[in-house]
Amino acid sequence: MSRLISSVSLVLLSLLLVLPLLMIDGLILSVGDVSYDSFVGCLVFLLCFYLVSLLVSVVFDGVMRAFGGLFKRPVSNVLFTVVNFWVSLSVLLWMDLYVESITISFATKVVLVFIHTLLFYLMHHLSDSTAKASEVTESLDPVVKEALRLLENEDPVTCVETLCLRFPDRTKKDVIRIVHRLHSK
């Protein structure tokens, strides 16, 4: 019984997260040049598009993150966005090719994928700015200041040992994380 309740709550949570995207896509499809047999079929098509696009994007995102270190941050974000656009458009073109009950014009596909890419870019950019804000807050930390000073003259291992002795209230794991992040910059 508890599995049923957790499964139903998971499905409801997933629908709650996807519902705004479905509404935006429904608006685009109602305005665009689209013909479909049934409304439910159109919703299923969109849900399948989200799922397949997510699965394919996981692979490409991993590759992009691997190559992302080669570029500066703004270039990496733009490259990530362009690849995300082309991957999503490819998935939508492939799905439209095999699903005969729905016909979407190419312009509507491009608008649909552009809106998706724009939303995901904004979410990605928002997460980057949140991470930067936490780094600014963390840079005021006395452990971070001391670690920066120590890393100028000492190796990371000695720095961790010194910081653990000077700041006994901080866990060694926390100090290692701070020193590793500062040393990798």
GUTIMI-283323 format. One line per field, with one value per residue: residue in one letter; y, x negated, z of N, C-alpha, C, O, CB in turn; residue number from 1. Coordinates in steps of 0.2 Angstrom, whole numbers, always signed. Glycine has a CB too. Example, Ala and Ser with C-alpha at 12.3 -4.5 7.8 and 13.67 -1.06 7.14 Angstrom:
REM GUTIMI-283323
code (A	S)
n_v (-28	-11)
n_u (-66	-64)
n_w (+39	+35)
ca_v (-22	-5)
ca_u (-62	-68)
ca_w (+39	+36)
c_v (-16	+0)
c_u (-66	-64)
c_w (+39	+39)
o_v (-17	+6)
o_u (-71	-67)
o_w (+42	+40)
cb_v (-22	-3)
cb_u (-57	-70)
cb_w (+45	+29)
pos (1	2)
This chain:
REM GUTIMI-283323
code (M	S	R	L	I	S	S	V	S	L	V	L	L	S	L	L	L	V	L	P	L	L	M	I	D	G	L	I	L	S	V	G	D	V	S	Y	D	S	F	V	G	C	L	V	F	L	L	C	F	Y	L	V	S	L	L	V	S	V	V	F	D	G	V	M	R	A	F	G	G	L	F	K	R	P	V	S	N	V	L	F	T	V	V	N	F	W	V	S	L	S	V	L	L	W	M	D	L	Y	V	E	S	I	T	I	S	F	A	T	K	V	V	L	V	F	I	H	T	L	L	F	Y	L	M	H	H	L	S	D	S	T	A	K	A	S	E	V	T	E	S	L	D	P	V	V	K	E	A	L	R	L	L	E	N	E	D	P	V	T	C	V	E	T	L	C	L	R	F	P	D	R	T	K	K	D	V	I	R	I	V	H	R	L	H	S	K)
n_v (-6	+6	+8	+10	+22	+30	+29	+35	+48	+52	+52	+62	+73	+73	+77	+89	+96	+96	+101	+116	+117	+109	+117	+129	+123	+118	+130	+135	+125	+127	+139	+137	+129	+115	+98	+86	+70	+67	+76	+71	+62	+71	+76	+65	+63	+75	+72	+61	+66	+75	+65	+57	+67	+71	+59	+58	+70	+69	+61	+69	+80	+76	+74	+87	+93	+87	+92	+105	+111	+115	+127	+145	+151	+159	+155	+142	+140	+146	+137	+125	+128	+129	+116	+109	+115	+109	+96	+94	+98	+88	+77	+80	+81	+68	+61	+66	+61	+48	+47	+46	+52	+65	+80	+92	+108	+114	+126	+128	+118	+123	+134	+129	+121	+131	+139	+129	+127	+140	+141	+131	+136	+148	+143	+136	+146	+153	+144	+144	+158	+157	+148	+156	+166	+159	+157	+169	+172	+162	+166	+176	+169	+165	+154	+151	+163	+161	+149	+153	+161	+153	+143	+150	+148	+135	+117	+108	+98	+101	+113	+109	+102	+112	+121	+113	+112	+126	+129	+121	+119	+116	+103	+90	+86	+96	+106	+100	+100	+114	+118	+110	+115	+128	+126	+120	+130)
n_u (-4	-10	-19	-11	-5	-17	-21	-10	-11	-23	-20	-11	-19	-28	-19	-15	-27	-29	-17	-17	-26	-19	-7	-13	-18	-6	+0	-8	-7	+7	+7	-2	-5	+2	+8	+18	+25	+31	+33	+28	+19	+10	+5	-1	-11	-19	-23	-30	-40	-46	-52	-60	-69	-75	-82	-91	-97	-104	-115	-122	-124	-133	-144	-146	-149	-161	-169	-167	-176	-186	-183	-180	-168	-157	-157	-156	-143	-135	-138	-134	-120	-117	-120	-110	-99	-100	-100	-87	-79	-82	-77	-63	-61	-63	-54	-42	-43	-40	-28	-12	+0	-1	-5	-17	-21	-37	-42	-34	-40	-53	-50	-45	-55	-65	-59	-59	-73	-77	-71	-77	-90	-89	-86	-98	-107	-102	-105	-119	-121	-116	-126	-137	-133	-134	-147	-152	-147	-154	-167	-169	-171	-181	-190	-191	-198	-210	-214	-217	-227	-237	-238	-246	-259	-261	-258	-243	-240	-247	-241	-228	-230	-235	-224	-215	-220	-220	-206	-197	-183	-178	-174	-185	-182	-175	-185	-194	-186	-185	-198	-202	-193	-198	-211	-210	-206)
n_w (+0	+4	-6	-17	-14	-13	-27	-33	-28	-33	-47	-47	-43	-53	-64	-60	-61	-75	-80	-82	-93	-102	-104	-110	-121	-127	-130	-139	-149	-152	-158	-168	-184	-184	-185	-178	-172	-160	-144	-133	-138	-143	-131	-126	-136	-133	-120	-122	-131	-121	-113	-121	-126	-114	-111	-122	-121	-109	-112	-121	-113	-104	-112	-116	-104	-102	-112	-109	-100	-108	-113	-110	-97	-102	-116	-115	-109	-120	-130	-125	-125	-138	-143	-135	-141	-155	-152	-146	-156	-166	-160	-159	-173	-177	-170	-175	-188	-186	-180	-185	-182	-179	-185	-187	-192	-199	-194	-183	-175	-174	-166	-155	-150	-148	-138	-127	-126	-123	-110	-103	-104	-97	-84	-82	-82	-71	-61	-61	-57	-44	-39	-40	-31	-19	-18	-16	-4	+3	+2	+11	+23	+36	+36	+22	+18	+26	+20	+7	+9	+14	+4	-5	-1	+3	+1	-3	+6	+18	+20	+23	+35	+43	+44	+50	+63	+66	+65	+74	+75	+63	+52	+46	+33	+28	+27	+19	+7	+5	+3	-8	-18	-19	-23	-35	-43)
ca_v (+0	+12	+9	+13	+29	+34	+29	+40	+55	+53	+53	+69	+78	+74	+80	+96	+99	+96	+105	+122	+116	+107	+123	+133	+119	+118	+137	+135	+121	+129	+145	+135	+125	+108	+94	+80	+66	+68	+80	+66	+59	+76	+77	+59	+65	+80	+69	+56	+71	+77	+59	+55	+73	+71	+54	+59	+76	+66	+58	+75	+85	+73	+75	+94	+95	+85	+97	+112	+113	+118	+134	+149	+149	+161	+151	+135	+141	+147	+130	+120	+130	+128	+109	+107	+116	+105	+89	+94	+98	+82	+72	+82	+79	+61	+58	+68	+57	+41	+47	+48	+55	+72	+83	+99	+112	+115	+133	+127	+114	+127	+139	+124	+119	+137	+140	+124	+129	+147	+140	+127	+141	+152	+139	+134	+152	+154	+140	+147	+164	+155	+146	+162	+170	+155	+157	+176	+171	+158	+170	+180	+164	+166	+148	+152	+168	+158	+144	+157	+164	+147	+140	+154	+146	+128	+112	+107	+93	+105	+118	+106	+100	+118	+124	+109	+114	+133	+129	+114	+118	+114	+96	+89	+85	+103	+109	+97	+102	+121	+118	+107	+119	+134	+124	+118	+136)
ca_u (+0	-14	-22	-6	-5	-23	-20	-5	-13	-29	-17	-8	-24	-31	-15	-15	-33	-28	-11	-18	-29	-13	-3	-16	-18	+1	+2	-12	-4	+13	+6	-6	-2	+2	+14	+18	+31	+35	+30	+24	+13	+5	+2	-6	-16	-23	-26	-36	-45	-50	-56	-66	-73	-78	-86	-96	-101	-109	-121	-125	-126	-139	-149	-147	-152	-168	-172	-166	-182	-191	-181	-178	-162	-151	-157	-153	-136	-132	-139	-129	-113	-117	-120	-104	-94	-100	-98	-80	-76	-83	-72	-57	-60	-63	-47	-37	-44	-37	-21	-8	+6	-2	-9	-19	-26	-44	-42	-31	-45	-58	-48	-44	-62	-68	-56	-62	-80	-77	-69	-83	-96	-88	-87	-105	-110	-100	-109	-126	-121	-115	-132	-142	-131	-136	-154	-154	-146	-159	-173	-169	-172	-188	-193	-193	-203	-216	-216	-220	-234	-241	-240	-251	-266	-261	-255	-236	-240	-250	-236	-222	-232	-236	-218	-211	-222	-218	-199	-194	-176	-176	-176	-191	-179	-173	-191	-197	-182	-187	-205	-202	-190	-202	-217	-208	-205)
ca_w (+0	+4	-13	-21	-12	-15	-34	-35	-26	-38	-53	-47	-43	-60	-68	-57	-64	-82	-82	-85	-99	-106	-105	-114	-128	-129	-133	-146	-154	-154	-162	-174	-189	-181	-185	-174	-172	-153	-140	-128	-142	-143	-125	-125	-140	-130	-114	-125	-133	-115	-110	-126	-126	-108	-111	-126	-118	-103	-115	-124	-108	-101	-117	-116	-98	-102	-116	-106	-97	-113	-115	-104	-95	-106	-122	-113	-109	-127	-134	-122	-127	-146	-144	-133	-146	-160	-150	-145	-163	-169	-157	-162	-180	-177	-167	-180	-193	-185	-177	-191	-180	-177	-191	-185	-197	-197	-191	-176	-172	-172	-161	-149	-147	-146	-131	-123	-125	-119	-103	-100	-103	-91	-78	-81	-80	-64	-56	-61	-53	-37	-37	-39	-25	-13	-18	-13	+3	+6	+2	+18	+28	+38	+34	+15	+18	+28	+15	+1	+11	+15	-2	-9	+0	+5	-3	-1	+12	+24	+21	+27	+42	+47	+45	+55	+69	+68	+66	+76	+75	+56	+51	+41	+27	+25	+26	+12	+1	+3	+0	-15	-23	-20	-26	-42	-48)
c_v (+6	+13	+12	+21	+33	+34	+35	+47	+57	+55	+60	+74	+79	+78	+88	+100	+100	+100	+111	+122	+113	+112	+127	+129	+119	+125	+137	+131	+123	+135	+142	+131	+117	+105	+88	+76	+67	+73	+76	+63	+65	+77	+71	+60	+70	+76	+64	+61	+73	+71	+58	+61	+73	+65	+55	+65	+74	+64	+65	+80	+82	+74	+83	+96	+92	+90	+104	+115	+116	+125	+138	+148	+152	+157	+145	+135	+142	+140	+125	+122	+128	+120	+106	+109	+111	+98	+89	+94	+92	+77	+74	+80	+71	+58	+60	+64	+50	+41	+50	+52	+62	+74	+90	+102	+113	+121	+132	+123	+118	+132	+135	+123	+125	+139	+136	+126	+135	+145	+136	+132	+145	+149	+137	+140	+154	+150	+142	+153	+162	+152	+151	+166	+166	+156	+164	+176	+167	+161	+174	+175	+165	+159	+148	+157	+165	+153	+147	+159	+158	+144	+144	+151	+138	+124	+111	+103	+97	+110	+115	+105	+107	+121	+120	+110	+121	+133	+122	+113	+116	+107	+96	+89	+92	+107	+107	+100	+110	+121	+115	+112	+125	+132	+122	+124	+138)
c_u (-4	-18	-17	-5	-11	-23	-16	-7	-19	-26	-14	-13	-27	-26	-14	-21	-32	-22	-13	-21	-23	-9	-6	-16	-11	+3	-2	-9	+3	+13	+3	-2	-3	+9	+13	+25	+35	+30	+25	+18	+8	+2	-3	-12	-21	-26	-32	-42	-50	-55	-61	-71	-78	-84	-92	-100	-106	-115	-125	-127	-132	-145	-151	-150	-159	-172	-171	-172	-187	-189	-180	-171	-156	-151	-154	-146	-132	-133	-134	-122	-112	-116	-113	-98	-94	-98	-90	-76	-76	-78	-65	-56	-60	-57	-42	-37	-40	-30	-17	-2	+6	-7	-10	-23	-33	-45	-40	-36	-50	-56	-47	-51	-66	-65	-59	-69	-81	-76	-75	-89	-95	-88	-94	-109	-108	-104	-116	-126	-120	-122	-137	-140	-134	-144	-156	-153	-151	-166	-174	-171	-180	-193	-195	-198	-210	-219	-219	-227	-239	-243	-245	-258	-267	-257	-248	-236	-242	-244	-230	-224	-233	-229	-214	-213	-220	-210	-196	-187	-173	-178	-181	-188	-178	-180	-194	-193	-184	-194	-205	-199	-195	-209	-216	-207	-210)
c_w (+0	-3	-18	-20	-14	-23	-36	-34	-31	-45	-53	-46	-50	-65	-66	-60	-71	-84	-85	-92	-104	-108	-110	-121	-131	-133	-139	-151	-156	-159	-169	-179	-187	-183	-182	-173	-165	-149	-135	-132	-143	-137	-124	-130	-136	-124	-117	-128	-127	-113	-115	-126	-120	-108	-116	-124	-112	-106	-118	-119	-105	-106	-117	-110	-98	-106	-113	-103	-102	-115	-109	-103	-99	-113	-120	-113	-116	-131	-131	-124	-134	-147	-141	-138	-152	-158	-149	-152	-167	-166	-159	-169	-181	-175	-172	-186	-192	-182	-182	-189	-179	-183	-188	-190	-194	-193	-184	-172	-169	-166	-154	-146	-145	-139	-126	-121	-121	-112	-100	-99	-97	-84	-77	-79	-73	-59	-56	-57	-46	-34	-35	-32	-18	-12	-15	-6	+7	+6	+8	+24	+30	+36	+26	+15	+20	+23	+9	+3	+12	+9	-7	-8	+2	+0	+0	+6	+18	+25	+25	+34	+46	+49	+50	+62	+71	+69	+68	+76	+68	+55	+45	+34	+24	+23	+19	+6	+0	+0	-7	-20	-24	-24	-33	-46	-52)
o_v (+11	+19	+16	+25	+39	+39	+39	+52	+62	+60	+64	+79	+84	+82	+92	+106	+105	+102	+113	+126	+115	+113	+129	+133	+119	+125	+140	+133	+122	+136	+145	+129	+114	+108	+84	+80	+68	+72	+78	+63	+63	+78	+72	+59	+69	+78	+64	+59	+73	+72	+57	+59	+74	+66	+54	+65	+77	+66	+65	+83	+86	+76	+84	+100	+96	+91	+109	+121	+120	+129	+135	+146	+149	+156	+142	+131	+138	+138	+121	+117	+125	+118	+102	+105	+109	+94	+84	+91	+90	+73	+69	+77	+69	+53	+56	+62	+47	+36	+56	+56	+66	+71	+94	+99	+113	+121	+134	+124	+117	+133	+137	+123	+125	+141	+138	+126	+136	+148	+138	+131	+146	+151	+137	+140	+157	+153	+141	+154	+166	+153	+151	+168	+169	+156	+164	+178	+169	+160	+176	+178	+165	+160	+147	+156	+166	+152	+145	+159	+159	+141	+141	+151	+136	+126	+113	+104	+97	+112	+118	+106	+107	+124	+122	+110	+122	+137	+119	+108	+114	+105	+100	+91	+93	+110	+111	+101	+111	+125	+118	+112	+127	+136	+123	+124	+143)
o_u (-3	-19	-19	-5	-10	-26	-17	-7	-20	-28	-15	-12	-28	-28	-14	-21	-35	-22	-10	-19	-23	-6	-3	-15	-10	+6	+1	-8	+5	+17	+4	+4	-8	+14	+8	+30	+41	+24	+20	+13	+2	-4	-8	-17	-27	-32	-37	-47	-56	-60	-67	-77	-84	-89	-98	-106	-111	-120	-131	-133	-137	-150	-157	-155	-164	-177	-175	-173	-192	-194	-179	-167	-152	-146	-151	-142	-127	-128	-132	-118	-107	-112	-110	-94	-88	-95	-87	-71	-72	-75	-62	-50	-56	-54	-37	-32	-37	-27	-18	+1	+11	-12	-6	-27	-34	-49	-43	-37	-53	-60	-49	-51	-69	-69	-61	-71	-85	-79	-76	-93	-100	-91	-96	-113	-112	-106	-119	-131	-123	-124	-141	-144	-136	-146	-161	-157	-154	-170	-180	-172	-184	-199	-201	-203	-215	-225	-224	-231	-245	-249	-248	-263	-272	-253	-247	-232	-239	-243	-228	-220	-230	-227	-210	-209	-218	-208	-194	-184	-168	-183	-182	-191	-179	-180	-197	-196	-185	-194	-209	-201	-195	-211	-220	-207	-210)
o_w (-3	-5	-22	-24	-17	-26	-41	-38	-33	-48	-58	-49	-52	-69	-70	-62	-74	-90	-90	-96	-110	-114	-115	-126	-137	-138	-144	-157	-162	-163	-174	-178	-189	-182	-182	-174	-165	-149	-133	-129	-142	-137	-121	-128	-137	-123	-114	-127	-127	-111	-112	-126	-120	-106	-114	-125	-112	-104	-117	-120	-103	-103	-117	-110	-95	-105	-116	-102	-99	-117	-103	-107	-101	-115	-125	-115	-117	-134	-135	-126	-136	-151	-144	-139	-154	-162	-151	-153	-170	-170	-161	-171	-185	-178	-173	-189	-197	-182	-184	-193	-178	-184	-187	-193	-188	-188	-179	-166	-163	-161	-149	-140	-140	-135	-120	-115	-117	-107	-94	-94	-93	-79	-71	-74	-69	-54	-50	-53	-41	-29	-31	-29	-13	-7	-11	-2	+12	+11	+10	+29	+25	+35	+25	+11	+17	+22	+6	-1	+9	+8	-11	-12	+2	-3	+6	+10	+23	+31	+30	+38	+52	+54	+54	+66	+77	+73	+64	+76	+67	+58	+41	+29	+18	+18	+15	+1	-6	-5	-12	-26	-30	-28	-38	-53	-55)
cb_v (+0	+11	+2	+10	+30	+30	+23	+39	+55	+47	+48	+69	+75	+67	+77	+96	+95	+89	+105	+126	+111	+101	+127	+134	+112	+116	+142	+133	+114	+131	+150	+131	+126	+108	+93	+81	+59	+62	+85	+60	+57	+83	+77	+53	+68	+86	+65	+52	+77	+79	+53	+54	+79	+70	+47	+61	+81	+60	+54	+78	+85	+65	+73	+98	+91	+78	+97	+112	+108	+114	+134	+157	+153	+168	+151	+133	+147	+152	+128	+121	+137	+130	+106	+111	+123	+105	+87	+100	+104	+79	+73	+89	+82	+58	+62	+75	+56	+37	+51	+43	+51	+73	+83	+98	+118	+115	+138	+123	+108	+131	+142	+118	+116	+143	+140	+117	+130	+152	+136	+121	+145	+156	+132	+132	+158	+153	+132	+149	+169	+149	+141	+167	+171	+148	+157	+181	+168	+152	+174	+183	+157	+167	+141	+155	+174	+155	+140	+162	+168	+142	+139	+161	+150	+128	+106	+104	+87	+108	+121	+99	+97	+124	+124	+101	+114	+137	+132	+113	+125	+118	+92	+83	+80	+107	+109	+89	+102	+125	+114	+100	+122	+137	+117	+113	+142)
cb_u (+5	-20	-24	+1	-4	-29	-18	+2	-16	-33	-12	-4	-30	-32	-8	-16	-39	-28	-7	-23	-34	-9	-1	-24	-21	+6	-1	-19	-3	+17	+2	-12	-5	+0	+16	+15	+30	+36	+35	+29	+16	+9	+7	-2	-14	-19	-21	-33	-42	-45	-51	-63	-70	-74	-83	-93	-96	-105	-120	-121	-120	-138	-147	-140	-148	-168	-170	-160	-186	-191	-175	-180	-161	-152	-164	-156	-134	-136	-147	-129	-112	-123	-125	-103	-95	-107	-101	-78	-79	-90	-73	-55	-66	-69	-46	-38	-51	-42	-21	-6	+9	-5	-5	-22	-22	-49	-38	-25	-47	-61	-41	-40	-66	-66	-48	-62	-84	-72	-62	-84	-97	-81	-83	-108	-108	-92	-109	-128	-116	-110	-135	-141	-124	-134	-157	-149	-139	-160	-174	-163	-171	-189	-189	-186	-201	-215	-210	-215	-233	-238	-233	-251	-268	-259	-259	-232	-245	-256	-234	-220	-239	-240	-214	-212	-230	-220	-196	-197	-172	-179	-170	-195	-173	-170	-196	-196	-175	-187	-210	-198	-183	-204	-220	-202	-202)
cb_w (+6	+10	-16	-20	-4	-13	-37	-31	-19	-39	-55	-40	-38	-63	-67	-50	-62	-85	-76	-80	-99	-103	-99	-112	-127	-124	-128	-145	-151	-148	-159	-172	-196	-174	-193	-167	-173	-150	-136	-126	-149	-145	-119	-127	-146	-127	-110	-131	-136	-110	-109	-133	-127	-102	-113	-133	-116	-99	-121	-129	-103	-100	-124	-117	-92	-105	-123	-101	-93	-119	-119	-106	-88	-108	-124	-106	-104	-130	-133	-114	-126	-150	-140	-126	-149	-163	-143	-141	-167	-168	-149	-161	-184	-173	-160	-182	-195	-180	-170	-195	-174	-170	-198	-178	-199	-203	-194	-176	-176	-178	-162	-151	-153	-151	-131	-126	-132	-122	-103	-104	-110	-92	-79	-88	-85	-63	-58	-68	-55	-37	-42	-45	-24	-14	-25	-16	+5	+2	-4	+19	+26	+46	+35	+11	+23	+35	+13	-1	+18	+20	-6	-7	+6	+12	-4	-6	+11	+22	+14	+23	+42	+43	+38	+53	+69	+63	+59	+83	+77	+51	+48	+43	+27	+31	+32	+13	+3	+10	+5	-15	-20	-13	-23	-43	-43)
pos (1	2	3	4	5	6	7	8	9	10	11	12	13	14	15	16	17	18	19	20	21	22	23	24	25	26	27	28	29	30	31	32	33	34	35	36	37	38	39	40	41	42	43	44	45	46	47	48	49	50	51	52	53	54	55	56	57	58	59	60	61	62	63	64	65	66	67	68	69	70	71	72	73	74	75	76	77	78	79	80	81	82	83	84	85	86	87	88	89	90	91	92	93	94	95	96	97	98	99	100	101	102	103	104	105	106	107	108	109	110	111	112	113	114	115	116	117	118	119	120	121	122	123	124	125	126	127	128	129	130	131	132	133	134	135	136	137	138	139	140	141	142	143	144	145	146	147	148	149	150	151	152	153	154	155	156	157	158	159	160	161	162	163	164	165	166	167	168	169	170	171	172	173	174	175	176	177	178	179	180	181	182	183	184	185)
